[in-house]
Amino acid sequence: MMKKNNPISKVKSKLQEKGLDKQEIQNILIEDARTGLSVEALKRAISNNLFYVQGKFPEIATRNDYYMAVSYAVRDRILKRWVASVKQYLDGKHRVVSYLSAEYLLGPHLANNLINLGIYKETGQAVKELGKELEWLIDKEIEPGLGNGGLGRLAACYMDSLATLEVPAIGYGIRYQFGIFEQDIRDGWQVEDTDNWLRRGNPWEIERRELNYEVKFGGHVQHYTDNNGKFCSNWIPDLVVKGVAYDTPILGYDVNTTNTLRLWKSEAPKSFDFQLFNAGGYNDAVRQKIVCENISKVLYPNDEQEEGKILRLQQQYFFVSCSLQDMLGIHLRQGDKIQDFYKKFVVQLNDTHPAIGVAELMRLLLDKYQLEWEEAWDITTKTFAYTNHTLLPEALEKWDLELFGRVLPRHLELIYEINRRFMDKVTVKFYGDHHKIASLSLIGEGPKKYIKMANLASLGSFAINGVAALHTELLKKTVLKDWYELSPEKFSNKTNGVTPRRWMVLSNPELTALISDKIGEGWIKNLDELRGLEKFAQDQDFQKAWMDVKHQQKVSLSKKILQRLRLRVDADSLFDVHVKRMHEYKRQVLNALHVITLYNRIKHNPDIDMVPRTVIFAGKAAPGYKMAKQIIKLITSIGEIVNNDPDVRDRLKVVFYPNYNVTNAQKIYPAADLSEQISTAGKEASGTGNMKLSLNGALTIGTLDGANVEIRECVGEENFFLFGLNADEVEEVRVNGYDPYSYYNDNPDLKLALDQINDGYFSHLNTDTFKTLVRSLMFDDQYLVLADYQSYIDAQDKVAETFRDKSKWAEMSILNVARMGKFSSDRSIKDYCDEIWKVKPVPVKLKN
């Protein structure tokens, strides 16, 4: 007999009072058990998942068992919204955004989904009543390391904003079994370890084995004429791989819309050759399985060797082919004509990794659906849009023609034909301008011919955009100059943005509460409302509350540094934060030279009055990037000396926080006082770390590079510490001839710092450790580190002087956050929707 004080009994009584019959009451109770958002409903769901899904009871359940049980409970509540969203998209004639990206750096799901569902407190209470702590479980989650840096993090922000803005969208990518490597620091050097993020299971994904597509590689192409006299091609491959879909729901904030992130896993069409196995060929029987599974095995294989290059090309084609086959299947299953494909799907190419999609869609339309060339090309060029993310010519993907033809022989034919038709038009238009004609060609000439993927993307897309105002202008003048002159109407700027849900609400709840207490919660979905903080910028009580929150976050990070590195840092010191991918153009070495300069000032005058400073570095170097690894070693070596020198007396500390990822970024950003955005002007496309740090109250020291330009315009030049050459001046220096050695000779502080590095002061007198790095700076300083050194030192001195005035610093920090509304990924996505994709929101309603 059910007890009267049972919560279910109470709900049942209330429903009976409303006059509902037994079946209606039973349906509501079942629905509440599966998707109810109350504390009681969540407790029941967690307990049921622990028992029925995990097969555990509380006495033997592990921390991971509870994490999985809570996650499944949350996922169940998202599924209701997910199914409703998909059904609504399919029932209507809505255009869907397909985002093709080789990377999605999502971060942990649980806490983010709790915030977007609006049940963080309720879940915390439910878990507490079950004898556990929610934060303890959240910390257990392993984040999917499916990205390398800004590209993947941006894709994740955009997926969040697409759902929050109720825009129908599918994100397509690869379900890498092993993500970006785990970074450890041993003897100061980076050491890579396997990122087996799936080792404890992934409760957020749903395997869709019925959604699988065949992808071909290698072999040759047969040509023939069919009975109607039509010229046809038949690709006979050496290898066929099956792509299986794994779907993850992406829930918007405070809406029902739940979009899909569909990642593809590579498998063999059959597990093994039974006949060969039976005959004793055990290894050969499973060889194809191993070869096929390797394609989605690891994020960005080292491509220094040809095998790595082949695997990377296979990865790109694999996920693009699966994704386009999937889109075409969805479109045709709805009874729509193949000619209207571009009306149903608009496909965004996130950099050049998915650019092979242009040739692949042509292949599918020509070979599978038997369209004529002109019709297929018209559909293709109305389907794709291309986002460029780099100004570095070496980062614009190029594929060796011979290698490409071995992997994708049919696509090589198609690219040649696309190029032939295009070159006919270009030659007429620019007759005699051989340089321009060669620049626009899809095929590059040289010792070895190669395919230019940026050109393929530019030709096959109806829109091309950069990711910051400066970046877009430089694209038009440099790497895509001839494409801009050919088709200026294609070009536009879409400055990057970040989601405030993860990067403020989740990572900095104390600051979120303080802001919301003053101006309400509307800013979480409309970041422009942060402007309401401006009137409190000089309010001393608010300044104190603001800086108390910052200090609280610095104390928290200090504890993590002590726990992780056994290094004690002063939470009252200036937290100077430089966190991003390790690369020469991002100039971590310039920051290191500043640290040495501060250290030398102390050694010269041990009683010097200086602002205590904790300099925090974090970032991963690509496994094959030796110079970036040497910079990490330099930073850690400087820290070894500085952190242990009694003369320093804790006025200067150097921290290298290992294994920089989303989880660790969420700990570091809220604690930052100063944001280091010091790349060589004209090299950074946009940056998003600069936005996240500014939104969390850090002031920026930076060059006029990437989105720094727009951040400075928005927050006010008086609230930004500017230094260094601008992009035009950088180019002028290069044209006039740059002699880094003269800067070394003419600047005593710089000379001393470089001499110390070179003489082994920071490497136990081993003069070989940093020899390559020092020679690069003094004789081949590609990124103008020495040219910007003194300007940077002067700006850092201004930072220290300003930090002494606590009220002024607080005011600048508040204004900085108040004026960052432009840098929401919601704004970015609105711009894409209105100006490129031409899509409208589709609100999703749940049936009671």
N, C-alpha and C positions, 0 to 999 in steps of 0.2 A: 504494500500500500504506500502511495506517494505521500511524504510528509508535507504538512501544510506550509512550512516555512521554506520549502524548496523553491528556488528562483523560477524553475520551469512551471511549478504549480501556480505561482503568482501570475506569470504571464498568461497561462491558460485561463485563469479566472477572469482576467481583464478582457481576454478575447471572447469568452462566453458572454460577458456583460454586453459586448457589442452585437450580440445576436448571430455570431458566426456558427455554422454547423461544424460537426466533428471533423469532417474531411478538410474543411478550410483551415480549422485550427491546427490540425496535424501538419498540413503543408507549410503553414507559417512557422511552426516550431522546428520543422526540419530545415527550412531555409535559414532560420535564425541560428541554428546549430552550425550550419556550414558557413554562413557569411555575416552573422551578427557582429556588431562592433562594440557591444557592451563588454565590461570586464568579465561578467559571468560567461558570456558566449565565448570569449577568447580563452578563458580558463578551460572550458569544456573542450574546445577545439585543440588546444595544446596537449591536454591529457589524452584525448583520443588519438592524436597523431603519435604521441610517445608510445602508446600501446599498440595501435592498429597498423601504423606505418613503420615505426622504428622497432616494434617488437620488444619493448623494454618497459620495465616498471621502475618507479622512482628510486628504489633502493639500489639499483644497479646501473641506472642511466648515467652516461657520461655528460660532460659539458657539451660536447658536440651533438649528442643525442637531443639535448634540450634545445640547442640552437636550431637543429633541423626541424624539430617539432614546432617551434615558434615560427620558423620560416614557412613551413607548409601551411600553418594556420593563416599567415598573412597572405600567402600566395592564393589560397582558396578565396579570400575576399577580393583579391585582384581579378581572379578568373571570371567572376560574374561580370565585371566591367569590361574585361578583355573580349569575352564572347559577344557582349552587346555591341562593342565597338566594331568588331569585324563584321558582324551581321549587318549593322547599319551602313558600313562602307559598301558591302556587296549588294545590298538592296537598292541603293541609290546609284546615280550616275556621277559619283564624285571622283574628281581627279586625285590620284594618290601620289605622294612624294616617295620616290625610292632613293634612298641614300646609300651609295656604294662606297664603302670604305674598307681598306685593308686593316684598319685599327679601330678598336673601341675600348678606350681605357675607362671602364665604367665605374670602378670603385666598388666597395661593398654595397650590397643591395638592401639588407634588412632595415637599417636605420633610415635610409632614404625613402624606402617604401612606407615606413611607418609615418614619416612626416607628410608625404604626399597623400596618404590615406586619412591623415588627421587623427591617428590613434596611438601616438607615441606614449602619452600618459596612461591611457587605458591598458595598453600592452604591458607597460612597466608595472602597473598595479597587479595585473593578472599573473605575471611572472613572479612578482614578490609574494603573492598569496600562495604560489606553488613552492615557495621556499628558495627562490633563486633571485639573482639581480640581472635586470635586462642589460645593463652596460657590460657585465661580465660575459654575457652571451654574444653581444655585438662584437666585442673584442676578439671573439673566437673566429669570426668569419674571415675566410681567405678571399682576397679580392681577385677577380679575373684579370690577369695581367695581359690583356689582349691588345696592348698598344705600347708604343715606345716613348711617347711624349705628347706634345701639344696637339698633333694631328688626331690621335685617338681620344684625347681628353675633350677636344672640341666636338668630335662626333658624338660623344656621350652627352655633352651639354645640349647639343642640338636635338638629340632624341628626347631629352627631358622637356625642352621648350616646345617641340612639335606637339607632344602630348598635352602639355599645359595649355597651349593655345588651341587645342582641339582640332589640329590639322591631321587628316588621314595620312599615315606614313608607315613605311616599312624600312628598317635599316637592314642592310645585307652585308655580311662579312664572313670571316672564317672562324670556326670553333677550334682554335689552336689547342692541342692537348697540353702543350707546354708554352706558357706565355713568356713575357720578357723575363730575363734571368733574375734570380735573387742575387743582390750584390753584398759581398762581404769585403771587409778591409783587413788584409793581413800584411803586417810589416809595412803598412802605409800604401800598399798596392791594391787595386781592385781585383777581386777574385769572383768569377761568375759561378753560380750554382743553379741547378735546374729549378724552374718554377713550375712545380707539379700542382697547379691550383685546383685540379679536380680530384685530388687524392682522398678527400673526405666526402665527396659527392657534391652535387650542385642542385639544391632544392628549387632554384628559380627557373630552370629550363624544363621544357617538355620536348621529348624526342618525338619527331614526326616521321616515323619510318615509311609511312605511305607517301611522303613527299620526298622523292628521290629522283635524281636525273643522271643520265650518263654523260660523261665528259671524255672527249677523245684527245689523245696525244700521239705525236709522231706519225710514222707511216708515210703514205703517199696519196696523191689525188689522181683519180681516173676521170677523164673527160669523155663525154659521149653526146650524141644527138638523139633526142627521144623521138617518138613516132610523130610528134607534131613539128619536128624540125627545130626544137628548142635546144640550145646548147646547155648542157648540164654538167655538174661536177659531183663526184662521189668520193668522199674522204674515207680512205681505208686506213685505220690507225694501227699502230703497234701496241698501244696500251689504251684500255678503257677503264675509267674510274667512275665509281658511283658516289654522288654527293647526297648525303642524308641531312635533312633539315632538323635543327634544334632551335626551338623558339623560346625567347624570354620576353615576358610582358614588360613594357615600359609605361608606367603609370604617370599621368600628369598630376600636377599639384592642385588639389581642391576641385577636381573635375572627375567625371566618370571616364573620360577618354583614356584608353589604354592601347598603345600602339605595339607593334611587334618588332623585335630585333631577331632576325632569322640568320643564324650562323650555320655554315655548312661543314660537315665532317666528311672526309674522304674515306672511302672503303673500296674493297675489291668487289666486283659484281658477284663473285662467289668466294667463299672462305678459303677453299683450297681445291686442288685438282685431285679428286678421289682416286681416279685410275692411276695417276702417277704415284700417289701416296701408297696405294695398294701394291704397286710394283717395287716399292722400296725407296723411291726418290723423295724422302721425307722433307729435306730442305727445299728442293725445287718445288714441291707441292704447295708450299706456303710463301714462296718468294714473291709472287704477284700481290698477295695480301700485304706483305711488308712494304713493297714499292708503292702501292696505292695509299696506304695509311700514312706514309711519310709526308704526303703533300700537305696534310693539315696537322702535322706533328708539332712543329715549332714555329713561333713567331720570328720572321725575318732571319732565315738561316744565314750564316756567314757566307757572303758571296765573293770572297777573295779568289776561290777556286771555281773552275767552270761548273763543277757539280752543284755548287751553291747557287750559281747564276741560273742554271736550268731549273732547280727546285723553286727558286723565287718566281720565275716566269710561270712555272706550272701552277703555283699558288694563286697568282693573280688571275690567270685565265680560268682556273677551276672555279673560284667563287663568282666570277663575273658570268661565266656560262650558266652555272646553276641558277643564279639570280635572274638572268634574262629569260631562261626557259620557264622559271617559276612565274614571272610576270606575264609572259605570253599565255601560259596555261590558265592563270586566273582570268585574264582578259577574255579568252576564247570560251571558257566554261560559262561565262555570263551571257554568251550568245552574241558577243560583239564581233564586228568585222576586224580582220587583221589590219586593214588600212587605217583603222581608228585607234590603233595602239597608243599613239602619242597623246591622244585625248584622255586616256585612262591613266597613263603613267608618265610622270616626268622624272627623269633619272639624273641625279646629281653625282658627278664624278668628283670624289674627294681627293684631289691631287691626281697625279698621272698613274697611280697603281692600277686603277680600274679602266684606264684609257683603252685597253684592248676591247672593251665593250663596244666601241664603234665598229670594229671589224666583225665582232661576234654577232651583233644584231644583223649586220648585212648578211653574214653567212646563214643565219637562221631564216631570214626573210627570203633569200635567194634559193638556198638549197633545200630547206625543209618546206617552206610555204610557197615556193615556186613563183615569187613575184618577179617582175621585170626590174632591171637595175635602177632606172630613174625613179620608179615608185618606191623601191626599197630605200634608196638614198634619201628621198624626201621624208619618209617616215623616220629614218635614223636621225637626220639633222634637226628634226622637230622634237626629238625625244630627249637628247642629252644636253646638259649644261655642265660647265667645267669650272671648278675652283682651283686656282693656282696658289700654292702655298710657299713658294720659294723664289728668291732672287739669285740663288747660287746656280750658275750654269751647270756645274757638275752634279747638282741634285735633280736636274731635269732628265728623267730616265731615257736612256738610249740602250737599244738592244742590238748586239752584233747580229748582222743579217744571216750569217750561216747558222749560228746557234738558234736564232728565232725560227728559221726554216725547218730545222730538225725537230723542234718541239711542236710548231704550229704551221705545217706546210700549206694548208688551205688558207690560213689568214695571211701568209706571206703573199700568196697570189692576189688576194683581195686588196691588200695594202698597195701592191704594185698597180693594180687597176684603178684604185681610188686616186693614187698619185698621178697616174698617166692622164686621167681625165682632168684633174685639177691643174696639172702643169700646162696642159693645152690652153687653159683659160689664163693662167698666170703669165705665160709667155707672150700671149697677145697683149695683155694689159701692161706688162712691164718689159716690153721687147727691148733687148739691149742691156738691161740691168741684170747682169749675170749674178751679182752678189745677192740681190733681193730674191731672184728666182731660186738660187741655191738655198737661201735661208728659209724660204717657205716650203721647200720640198720635204716630203715625209721621209725621204731617204738621204742620209748624210754620206758624203764622200770622204775618203781618207785612205790610209793604209788598209783599213778594213771598212767596208760599208756598214752602216747601221741605221736602225729605224728610230726616228725621233718621236717619242710618245706624246710629248707636249704638243707637237704639231698635229698629230693624229687627233688628239683631244680638241684642239682649237678648231680644226677643220670640221670635225664631226659634231660640234656642239652649236646650239643657237645662241648661247650666252657664255661669256667668259668673265670671271670676276676675280679681283684680288681681295685681300682680307684686312687691309688697312688703307687709309687714304694715301699715305706716302707709298706704300707697297704698290698700289694700283697705278699710281702715276709713274713709278719707276718701271713697272712692267711695260707700260706703253712706250717708255723711252729706251728700254734695254732688251731684256730677254724675249719679249713678245712685240717688239717695235714694229716689225714688218706685218704682223698679224693685225695690229691696231690700225696701221695705215690702210690695210686691205679691207678690214671690216670694223670700223670704229663703232658702229651701232651695236656690236656684240658686247662691248666692254662696259663694265660698271664696277663700283666698289661696294663691298659688303663687309664692313668692319666686324671682326670677330666679337663675340661676347661670351659670358660665362653664366651659368645658372646660379641665382642667389639661393636656391633651395639647398643645394649641397654646400656651396662655398660660403654661405653665411648662416642660414638657419640651422643646418646640421653641424657644421664645423665650429660655429661660434654662437652657441645658444645664449650665452650671457649677453653678448652684444646685441643679438636679435631681440632679447627681452627688453633691454634698455631702450633700443630704438622704437620698438612697438609700443612701449609705455608712453612715449612722447608723441608719436605721430600715427599710431594705429598699425594694423597689420597689412594694410593695402599695398605697401611697398614690396611685399614678397612676390606679388604678381605684376606689379607696376613699379619698377625700380625708380622711375622718375619721381615718385613720391618721397624719395629720400631728401629731396630739396627742402622738405619741411624741417630738417635738422638745422638748416642754416641759422635760423633765429635763436638757436641755443648755443651757437659756437662760442660766444663770449660769456655765457652764463657760468659763473664759477662753480656752482653746485653741480651743474651738468658736466662741466669739464672734469671735476673730481670723480664723479661717477664713471665717466668715460675712461679715465686713466686707471681707475681701480679695476675695471674690467680687463684692461690691457695688462695690468700687473698680475692679475689672477691667471691670465693665460700664459704669461711669462714664467710664473712660478710652476705652473703645470708642465710646461715644456722643459724647464730646468730639472724637474724631477725625472722626466723621461731621459734626458741627456745623462743624468747621474746614473740612472738604472742601466742604460744601454752602454755607455762609454766609460763609466766610473770617473766622470769629469764633473767637478762642481763649478757651476757658473753663477754669477750674480744676477738675480732677477731685476735688480735696480739698474743694471748697466743698459746701455743702448744695444738692443738686439738688431744687429746688422745682418740681413738675410739675403743670401745669394743661392737660390735653389732653382735648378733647371738642368736640362740635358747638358752633359759636358761636351763643349765644342770650342774650338779656338776662336770663332767669331763672337761667341758669347762672352769671351774675355774674362773668365774666372782668374786668369793669370794676372790681369790688371788689378783686381781686388787683392790678390796675394801680394803683389808689390806694395800696395798700400799698407797691408798688415806689417810687412817688413819695415816700411818707413816709420810706422808708429812705434814698432819695437826698437828701432834704432834711436828714435827720440828719447825713449826711456833709458836706453843704455848710455846715451850721451849725457842725460841729466836724470838720474834715478828719482829725484824729488819733483819732477815735472808735474804740474797740475793739468791733468787731462781727463776728459770725460771717459769713464770706464766703458769699455765696448766688448761685446761678445759677437764675434763674426762667425756666422753659421753658414756653412756650405752644405749642399746636398745635390746629388745628380749622378746619373749613370753614364759611363762611356761605352760606346759601341765596342764589342769584344775585339774587333780588328783595328780600332782607332788608337794607335800607339801614343800619339802626342797627347790625346785627351787623358789617357791613363797616366802619362807622366805628370800632367797637371794635377791630377788627384794625389799622386805621390808627393808632389811639391807642397800642396796644401797640408797634407797630414804631417809632412816633415817639419814644416814651419810650426805647426801646432805642437809638435813634440818638443821643440826648443822653447817656444814662447810660454807654453802652459806650465813648464817646469823651471823657469828661470825665477829665482827669488827676487831679483830686481824689479820684475814686472808687478809683483804684489797684487795680483788679480785685477789689474787695470785693463788687461787685454787677454782675451781668451779666443782660441781658434777651435771651432767644432766642425768636424766632417760627419754629418749624420748619415749613416749608411742606408742603403736600400730605399732610395727615394721612390715613392709610389703615391697613389691617391690617399691611402690610409695615413701615411706619414705626413703628407702635405697638409691634411686636415688638422694635424697637430701643430705644424710649424706656422702656417699663414696667420692664425689669430694672434700669435705671440710676437710678430715682427713689428719693430719700430721703423726700420728703414728697408726699403725694397730696392735691390740692386738690379737695374735694367740697363746694362752698360755695354751692349753689343756695338760693334762698329756700325756707324750710321750707313744705311743702305743695304744692310745684310739681313736683318730680322724682318720677316714678312709682317708679322703682327705681334705675336706673343699673347698669351692669356694669363700666365703667372703674374704679369704686371697688373692685370685687372683684379685678380683674386686678392693679391696683397693689398692693393689700394682699397678695395671694398672692406677689408678687415682693419682699416685704419692706419696702414703703414704709409709713410711718405716715401716718395720715389726719388732716387738719385739716378739720372739716366741721360742718355744721348737722345738726339732727335731721330729716333729710329722706330720703325714699325708703328704700333699703336701708341707708343710713348708720346708721339706728336699730338694725337687727339686727347690723350689723358691730360697732358699739360694744358691744352686749350680749355678743357672742361673744368679742371680743378683750379685753374689760375696759375700763371707762371710764378707768382709769389709763393705758391705752395708746392713747388717742384724744384728740386736741386739739379739744375742743368749744367752739363759740362760737355766738352769735346767738340770735334769737328762735325758739321752737318754733312748730309749726303753729297751736296755739291762740292763742298770743300774737300771731302775725301777724294772725290774724283779728280779735283784740281791738283791735289798733292800727288796723286798717282801719275797724272799726265806730265807734271813738271819734274818728276823724278824724286823719289823718297829715299832719304838716307838715314835709316834708323840709328846707325852708329854715331852720327853727329849729335843726336838727342842724348845718347848715352854719354858721350864725351862732355857735353855742355851742362849736364845736370848732376851735381855732386850726389844728391840723395838717390837718384836713379842709378847712377854708376855704382854707388856703394851696395845697393840692393842686388844688382845683377852680379857684381863681383862676389858677393857673399854666396849667392846660389852657385856660381861657377866654381868657386874655390872650395866647395864642399862644407861650408859653414852649417848648412841644414841637412847634410847627408853624411855625417860622421867622417868628414874630410875625404870622402870619395868623390873625386872630381869628374867621374864618368857618369854619375847618376843623372844629372840634368844637363849634360853637355849638349845634347841635341836641342833641347828646349832653349837654352841660352843662345846658341848659335842662330836658331830660327828667329829669335827676337832681335838680335843685334844686326843680322845681315839679310834677313828675309822676312821682315815683319809685315806679313800680308794684311793683318787686321789693325795696323797702326796703333798698337799698344803703347809704344814709346812716344808717339806723337801726341797722344791724349793723356799721358801720365800726369803732367804737372797740372793740367786743367782739372783732372779727377782729384788730385790731392787737395787742390784749393777748394773744390766743392765739398769734399769730405770734411775739411776744416770748418766750413760754413755749417755743415750738418751738426758737428759737435757743439759749435757755438750756439746754434738754435736750440739744441736739446737741453742746454743748461736752463733755458727759460721754459719751465714746465707749463705755464699757462699758454704761452705762445705755441708751443708744440701741440698741446691739446686742441687749441683752436684750429690749427692747420690740419690736424688729423680728422677732426669733426667735419670741416669743410671738404676735405678730401673725399670722405665717404658720401657726404650730402650731394656731391656733384658728379657721382659715378653712374648715374642712371642710364646713360647711353650704352654702358658696357654690359648690359644684360643680354644673354643669348636670346631672350624673348624678342628684343628689338631686332637682333640680327635676323631671326627667323621671319619676323613680320616683313622685313625688307625683302628677303628672298621670296616670300609668298606673294607680295604685291608686285614686285618688279621683275622677277624671273619666272617663278613657277606658275603664277596666276591661279592660285588655289585659295579657297575660302575655308574658314572653320566649319566643322560639322559637329555640333554639340551632340553628345550621346546621352540618351535618357534610359534610366533603368525602369523596368516594369516591376510594380509592387507584387 
